């Protein structure tokens, strides 16, 4: 009976963790531009005012400029992913998706469980370089 309770507790925590607890994140409170992003289940989501190809080119330059080691890219019909590694061998994944003409969404994940502060730094570097 105790094993069932433990398994049920673990399953409940897993469902709560992956169900999409969303945290609003202030991006640039000084200028008022693009006020909020979302941090959900380890992923940082934010809008960026440019086409996906322009964001991609800027992102690879920003990633290289931060000293991250780019390990690959994945170009699909509706999104582009950039894979990189940080010091300490943490994987960084930047996903760029076109959502409208001149508007894209960028999704960043640092490490296995996500890292909000580092994701914000990467996003800020990409957005500032635009």
C-alpha positions in Angstrom: 0.0 0.0 0.0 2.9 2.4 0.8 4.4 1.7 -2.6 1.2 2.7 -4.4 1.0 6.0 -2.4 4.7 6.8 -3.3 4.1 6.1 -7.0 0.9 8.1 -6.9 2.7 11.0 -5.3 5.5 10.9 -7.9 3.0 10.8 -10.7 1.1 13.7 -9.3 4.3 15.8 -8.9 5.3 15.0 -12.5 2.0 16.0 -13.9 2.0 19.3 -11.9 5.6 20.0 -13.1 5.0 19.3 -16.8 1.4 20.7 -16.9 2.7 24.1 -17.8 3.1 26.3 -14.8 3.7 29.6 -16.4 5.6 32.4 -14.9 5.4 35.9 -16.5 8.9 37.4 -16.8 9.6 41.1 -17.3 12.0 41.6 -20.2 12.8 45.3 -20.3 10.9 47.3 -17.7 13.0 50.5 -18.4 11.8 51.0 -22.0 8.4 49.3 -21.7 9.2 47.4 -24.9 8.1 43.8 -25.1 7.2 43.8 -21.4 6.6 40.1 -20.7 7.8 36.7 -21.7 6.8 33.3 -20.3 8.8 30.8 -18.5 7.0 27.4 -18.6 8.4 24.0 -17.6 12.0 25.0 -18.0 11.5 26.9 -21.4 11.7 30.6 -21.8 9.3 31.9 -24.5 9.5 35.5 -25.8 8.4 37.4 -28.9 10.9 39.1 -31.2 10.0 41.6 -33.9 11.8 40.1 -36.9 11.5 37.3 -39.4 12.8 33.9 -38.4 15.8 34.0 -40.8 17.0 37.3 -39.5 16.6 36.1 -35.9 18.5 33.0 -36.8 21.5 34.9 -38.3 21.6 37.2 -35.3 21.2 34.4 -32.8 24.2 32.4 -34.1 26.4 35.6 -34.0 25.2 36.3 -30.4 25.8 32.7 -29.3 29.3 32.8 -30.8 29.9 36.2 -29.2 28.9 34.8 -25.7 31.6 32.1 -26.0 29.1 29.2 -26.3 30.2 26.3 -28.5 27.6 25.8 -31.3 27.2 22.1 -31.9 24.5 22.0 -34.6 21.4 23.4 -36.3 18.1 21.9 -37.3 16.2 23.6 -40.1 12.6 22.4 -40.4 9.7 23.9 -42.4 8.1 25.8 -39.4 11.1 26.3 -37.0 14.9 26.5 -36.7 16.8 25.1 -33.7 20.3 26.0 -32.7 22.2 23.7 -30.4 25.1 24.9 -28.3 27.1 24.0 -25.1 28.0 26.1 -22.2 31.0 25.7 -19.8 30.1 22.8 -17.6 28.7 20.9 -20.6 25.2 22.3 -20.2 23.2 22.1 -23.4 21.6 25.3 -24.8 18.8 25.0 -27.3 17.4 28.1 -29.0 14.2 27.5 -31.1 13.0 30.2 -33.5 9.5 30.0 -35.0 7.9 32.4 -37.4 4.4 33.4 -36.0 3.5 36.2 -38.4 5.0 38.4 -41.0 7.8 40.3 -39.2 7.1 38.5 -35.9 8.8 35.4 -34.4 8.9 33.6 -31.2 12.1 32.5 -29.6 12.2 29.6 -27.1 15.3 29.0 -25.0 16.3 26.1 -22.7 19.5 26.0 -20.8 20.4 22.6 -19.2 18.1 19.7 -18.6 15.6 21.5 -16.3 16.0 25.0 -17.6 17.7 28.1 -16.2 15.7 31.3 -16.3 18.5 33.8 -15.6 20.8 32.4 -18.2 17.9 32.2 -20.7 17.1 35.8 -20.1 20.8 36.7 -20.8 20.8 34.8 -24.1 17.5 36.4 -25.1 18.8 39.9 -24.2 22.0 39.4 -26.3 19.9 38.3 -29.3 17.4 41.1 -29.0 20.0 43.8 -28.5 21.8 42.6 -31.6 18.7 42.9 -33.7 
